[in-house]
Every structure is written in structure tokens, then in C-alpha cells.
Amino acid sequence: MRHGKKINHLGRQTAHRKAMLANMACSLIEHKRINTTVAKAKALKQFVEPMITKSKEDTTHNRRIVMSRLRQKEAVAELFRDVAAKVADRPGGYTRIIKLGNRLGDNADMAMIELVDYNEIYNADKAKKKTTRRSRRGGSKSAVAATTAAPVVEPKTSNEEEE
């Protein structure tokens, strides 16, 4: 029975697992998406999302906590500088796992894990939806404002031009 066993050990000792997750997290922050197995992607998601949450508040304490887990100065700097600014208004769910199929060599389930805010394909559709949404209550405000704000100018007839 698996009562209380929440961590997937990924077939590795503790030090090897922590080092592997730290390296994968640094690669994810640097490249914004990586391909790996589904099990490693799920473990990485649990590893990296709390650190992204800590990066939203740029304090010395949070930088030291993240540095102790990531172990790469450049990755920590990019996390606090670029990634934190991009995910500032998101309340969670910073990563997305997309399953890719099986690996040819050993038939392992493969997946791509990516930072959600850096995918231009998905974010471009959401930007369009926000601008084209309309209310059910009445006509659009711009059409009503255009009809009331524009003064009505009647065309001159030929009699008025002669005078």
C-alpha cells in the first residue's frame, strides 16, 4: 500500500533526483519548454511552480531560497527578472504538460513541459477573444456613442447655394 507516499522517486537516490530536477528546472527557465518523460515532467511541475511563486516577490530571502534549490545564478536571475514579470498577474498554474507519444527506443511516454505565458500560439487566441467579446445587454457602446456624438449635417440644396 502507498499510504502517505506522495513523491515519485523516479528510480533515483535523493541527491541524484534533486540534482536532476534542479538541472531540468534551469533548462525550463532558460529555454521556456523542454521535452522529457511524463513522470519527470510531473515531478518537475511540482518542483518548479513553488519557485515561480516565490519569484513574484523579489526579496533577498526569496532569492536565497530559490538559489539553494536551483544552484545556477543565471537561471535565478532570469527567473526573477523575466519570468516573474510575465506571470505577475497569474494566480498559479505556470506550466503546461503536453503529451507527445512514445519514445522510439524504449517506448517511454514523452511529454513537453512549457511555461504557459511564453507560448505565443495559445496566448494570441486569448488576446483576440478579449477584444471581440460583447455584452448581451444592449448594443455596443461605440456604435451608440458614434450616433449621438456626431452632429447631423444636412446637405445643401441647389436653392441654398444660389443665395
C-alpha positions in Angstrom: 0.0 0.0 0.0 1.2 3.5 -0.8 -0.3 5.5 2.1 1.4 8.9 2.5 3.9 8.3 -0.3 3.4 11.4 -2.5 6.9 11.8 -4.1 7.7 9.9 -7.3 11.3 8.8 -6.7 11.9 8.3 -10.4 14.2 5.3 -9.7 17.0 7.5 -8.2 18.6 8.3 -4.9 17.6 11.5 -3.2 20.7 13.6 -4.2 20.6 12.4 -7.8 16.8 13.2 -8.0 17.3 16.7 -6.5 20.2 17.5 -8.9 18.3 16.2 -11.9 15.2 18.3 -11.0 17.3 21.4 -10.4 19.0 21.0 -13.8 15.7 20.4 -15.6 14.2 23.5 -13.9 17.1 25.6 -15.0 16.7 24.3 -18.6 13.0 25.0 -18.4 13.6 28.6 -17.3 16.3 29.1 -19.9 14.5 27.6 -22.9 10.9 28.1 -21.8 10.0 24.5 -22.8 11.7 21.1 -22.7 10.9 17.5 -23.8 11.1 14.8 -21.2 9.2 11.8 -19.9 5.7 12.3 -18.4 6.8 11.1 -14.9 9.7 13.6 -14.9 7.5 16.4 -16.2 5.0 15.9 -13.4 7.8 15.8 -10.8 9.3 18.9 -12.4 6.0 20.8 -12.3 5.8 20.2 -8.5 9.4 21.3 -8.1 9.4 24.5 -10.2 5.9 26.0 -9.6 6.6 27.0 -5.9 9.8 28.7 -7.0 8.0 30.7 -9.7 5.5 31.8 -7.0 8.4 32.9 -4.8 10.0 34.8 -7.7 6.9 37.1 -7.9 8.1 38.9 -4.7 11.7 39.9 -5.3 13.3 39.8 -1.8 16.7 38.7 -0.7 15.1 35.8 1.3 13.2 34.5 -1.7 16.3 34.7 -3.9 18.3 32.7 -1.4 15.6 30.0 -1.1 15.4 29.7 -4.9 19.2 29.7 -5.3 19.5 26.9 -2.8 17.3 24.7 -4.9 18.2 25.8 -8.5 22.0 26.2 -7.9 22.6 28.3 -11.1 23.0 32.0 -10.8 21.9 32.8 -14.4 18.7 30.8 -14.1 17.8 32.5 -10.8 18.4 36.0 -12.3 16.3 35.2 -15.4 13.5 33.7 -13.2 13.3 36.9 -11.0 13.8 39.3 -13.9 11.9 38.0 -16.9 9.6 35.1 -15.9 8.3 36.8 -12.7 7.3 39.9 -14.7 5.4 37.8 -17.2 3.5 35.7 -14.6 2.8 38.6 -12.2 -1.0 38.5 -12.6 -1.4 34.7 -12.8 -2.5 33.1 -9.6 -0.9 29.7 -10.3 -0.6 27.1 -13.0 2.6 28.5 -14.5 3.4 25.3 -16.5 1.6 23.1 -19.0 2.3 19.5 -19.8 1.5 18.3 -23.3 1.9 14.6 -24.0 3.8 13.8 -27.2 3.5 10.0 -27.6 6.1 7.2 -27.0 9.9 7.3 -27.4 11.2 5.1 -30.2 14.0 3.4 -28.2 12.2 2.2 -25.0 8.6 3.2 -25.7 8.5 5.6 -22.7 5.7 8.1 -22.6 7.1 11.5 -23.7 5.8 15.0 -22.8 6.7 18.6 -23.4 6.5 20.9 -20.4 6.4 24.6 -21.0 5.8 27.9 -19.3 2.3 28.9 -20.1 2.8 32.6 -20.6 5.6 32.1 -23.2 3.5 30.1 -25.7 2.6 32.6 -28.4 0.1 30.3 -30.2 -2.2 29.9 -27.2 -1.8 33.5 -26.0 -2.6 35.0 -29.4 -6.0 33.4 -29.4 -6.9 34.6 -25.9 -5.9 38.2 -26.8 -8.3 38.2 -29.7 -11.2 36.8 -27.6 -10.9 39.5 -25.0 -11.1 42.3 -27.6 -14.1 40.8 -29.6 -16.3 39.9 -26.7 -19.6 41.7 -26.5 -22.3 42.0 -23.8 -25.7 40.6 -24.2 -27.5 43.6 -22.7 -27.5 46.1 -25.4 -25.9 47.5 -28.5 -22.2 48.2 -28.5 -21.2 51.4 -26.7 -19.1 52.6 -29.6 -22.0 52.4 -32.1 -24.3 54.3 -29.7 -21.6 56.9 -28.9 -20.9 57.4 -32.6 -24.5 58.1 -33.5 -25.1 60.5 -30.6 -21.8 62.3 -30.7 -21.7 63.0 -34.5 -23.6 66.1 -35.4 -26.1 65.7 -38.2 -25.2 67.9 -41.2 -27.9 68.2 -43.9 -26.7 68.5 -47.5 -27.3 71.9 -49.1 -29.8 72.0 -51.8 -29.3 73.9 -55.1 -31.6 76.8 -53.9 -29.4 77.5 -50.8 -26.2 77.5 -52.8 -27.5 80.3 -55.1 -28.4 82.6 -52.2 
